[in-house]
Every structure is written in C-alpha cells, then in structure tokens.
Amino acid sequence: MAFIRKIKKGDSTYLAKVESYREDGKVKQRVIEYIGKEVNGEAVQKIDISALEVENVKQYADVSVLYQLALSLKLDLLLGKHHKSILALLIAQVLCKGSVLRISKWIEQSTVRETLGLAGLSIEDLYRALDYLEQCDFNAIEQALYAFWAKTAPNDNKAFVLDVTDTYYNGKYDKNLPRRGKDGKVSKLIQIGLAVSLENGFPILHQTFGGNISNIKILEDLMRQMAMRGIDTIILDRGFYSEQHVTDMCGLGMKIIVGVKKSNKVKTDILEKINRDDIYSGKCQVILKNTTVYAKEFNFPNGRLVVVYNPRLETLKRDRMLSEGAPDGEVKYVGYSLIFHNTELKPADIVRKYFDKDIVERSFRSMKGDLQLHPIRLWLPTRINAHVKLCYLSLCLLSLIQFKCKGLKISATDILDQLQPIYQIKLKHATTNKSITKTVTLNNQQKKILKVLGCSV
C-alpha cells in the first residue's frame, strides 16, 4: 500500500510516494515517485514546468478585495438570499465600466463566479440581480451601513454634507417628460439627494426624485430622514437656504451650516456696515487648504451669520468685471460670501467645515465617472432606481478603501488599479492532466496595500 514519506536532507524536507515490500524477510520501502518539498509545513508539489500549459488567466486580486470588504460591511447578510448575484453585479460595477452586456463578458474573464461560488452568471441573471436589489429594504441597509460607519470612524460622525445632483436616463416605460438639465441638455432626468460624512465622504443616506421636484421639497424629505436617524448637524450649499428651512430645522433640533445669497437686505443690514480694515486683519484670518480668507460673525435671525472675505478672489473678479463694464453696485461686494449657522462653533471652524463640503461633490463626480451613474442606459424605472442603489453601495466600498488607505495618499480607484495586475493563472499538466492555480507574485506596494486593507489573496 502506497503512502507519503518525509525524507530529510540537510535543512530541507522532501516528500516521496513510497510502498512497502518484503525482501529476505525484511520490510523495505521503494520510492514510486518524488512528489515535491515541504515548505513551512505545507507540501509544494514538484512539477515539470516544460509540461505545463496555461488553461486561463483571470482578474483576481481586486475582485477578492472588494468581496472581502463587502463582507466586512455585512452586505452578504443585508442583501438577503440573492446576495451572491447582487454582489457579483456590485463588484463588476466598480471594476468594469460599461453596459450589462459588457459586464457579463468581463465576469467570465475574472474570478467573480469562483469567489462567490456561482455556477453561472448570465445577462438575465445580472438583470434579475438589479430587480432583487430594488426589492430589498434599502432604508434598513442604509441604516445598518451608517451604524457600521459610526463604529468604524466615530470621529467622522459629527457633521454630514447634503447635496442634490441630476442625471439623465433613457427610461422608456414611464410618463416623465424631458427637462433641461444643469448642463443645458434636454432629456429625461432624475435627481439624487445624497448625504455623506464630512471628513471621509462615506455615504449614509440617499433618495431619488423626479426631475420636476424642487430642491426645497427634496431637502424637506431628506431633512426628516436625517433627523429620524439622529443626525443633528448638516452642511448645505447656499441654494438650500431659506428662513422657513432654518425654522423647520430648529424645530427638529438640528444644527445647520448653510451658504446664504447676498440679498439686498443682507447687503444693507450687514455688508454695508463692515469695516474693511477690521475684517482684513490677523484676528479674522482663516487659513484653508488652498487659500486664506478672513471671517467675522454677526447676529442673525435664528442663529449667526459669518461674513467671509477673500481678497484674492476679490482682486481677480473685480478686475475682470470692471474691464467688462460692470456697474459699481455689482462690483462693490465681490470677494464676500455668507454662511449661516446655529451651532456653538467658532467662525473659523464654520468656515473650514463649509469649504470642506466639496466632499459630496467629489462623491457625485465619483458616482458619475468611476461608477457609471451618468447616463443610465436602462429602460424600466425600477431598474433605474436599482442602478442608483448599486452606485450608492459602490461608493460605500470606494469610501471604505479610501479611509483605510488614507496613510498611503493614494485614491481608491488607484488602489484598485494597482491590484488589478495580480491575476490568477490556471495551469494544466500535459501528461497527468492535473490542474494547479497560481497567483502572480506581488510587489512590495501591493503587499502594503493588502496589509492596510486587512485583506489577503
């Protein structure tokens, strides 16, 4: 009967397949074949390299990392019994830009099915995954992800940025009429309200609206949802400011930081009374990432108004406006901007938080660019909504990567690009027909990325 025997030679341990036999009354062993070598307690098979043939090469490491991160977010539990097909679509959404048809072809060139344990994944399966996602209780999913983020980054849950963007879609089976978007193009539109954490841009809330819904109505809906989740400080662009909004938020016990337009009343009551030498001084200076501004605070209904003076912007815009013949009344207040708040923060902190609100704009750019939100080439309204949800979950993964790799100073998409060349290669022995799987050797940077992410390949 054959068995494996360990043969020690020097510092090495070799493995051989042997069988016992009897000769002259003594039990002896003969080597049938040498199998390989034992390294770190594991058998490394001896292979005739010249007899190996490449069976296939598949994209591997970035797929594996996204799957492991999805598990850390507990998406396998949150997405229910159809989570495998939805996660397959989610991973493909992040790594493969294109239509469902293109995604289907890409999946066959990756280890998505092997990673998720799926026997097959057709185009019909991917469309069904969108349908399953639309049927999920997404409000519960968002709340669970928000709870995860509160534990993961407790210091990044003190203020959230809220904004709205619009995007086109090719919906055919709905009654919505084409509208003019922000870029002037006329087409069918949906609007997406998105709230993200201030420091890292982790998404905690979203909702889709028809193209004809006003920002005022959108804010009212999202404001109630945020209050219900215990979020008490939000930062808004100036297009959302109104006295009624401020009153409503105060009634909900919420803190607000929002830009204010330079109305005639504000110009008369506040800007007219500002002493340039007083605000343009060291005591009012606020140093931001890319510029330096000066801020002074005034009493205002329901809170305080911070006047921000940017001398560099004033010089640039004033010279241009004067050269174009603008009247003095229009030029007078160039360089000033206004921020309302009802918090206990100091003016400098208000200014920094408000000017950091572009985190949500970067999130929208990521959704429209890296995550293919714009345009949506789907026909059914339910699948359009599901696609937005898919982009939302994709943004969660990218934000988590960005957070974990902050010390490396590399963007999340660059992180995935660096992992992409780590392929899994399936080799077949021409004589024995045995198959083995090998992974491309990692470089030092790739090892560092995997260590920071807490993932393995």
Secondary structure, 3 states (H helix, E strand, C coil): CEEEEEEEECCEEEEEEEEEEEECCEEEEEEEEEEEEEECCEEEECCCHHHEEEEEEEECHHHHHHHHHHHHCCHHHHCHHHHHHHHHHHHHHHHCCCCHHHHHHHHHCECHHHHHCCCCCCHHHHHHHHHHHHHCCHHHHHHHHHHHHHHHCHHHCCCEEEEEEEEEECCCCCCCCCEECCCCCEECEEEEEEEEECCCCCEEEEEEEECCCCHHHHHHHHHHHHHHCCCCEEEECHHHCCHHHHHHHHHCCCEEEEEECCCHHHHHHCHHHCCHHHHCCHHHEEECCCCEEEEEEEEECCEEEEEEECHHHHHHHHHHHHHCCCCHHHHCCCCEEEEEECCCCCHHHHHHHHHCCHHHHHHHHHHHCCCCCCCECCCCHHHHHHHHHHHHHHHHHHHHHHHHCHHHCCCHHHHHHHHCCCEEEEEEECCCCCEEEEECCCCHHHHHHHHHHCCCC
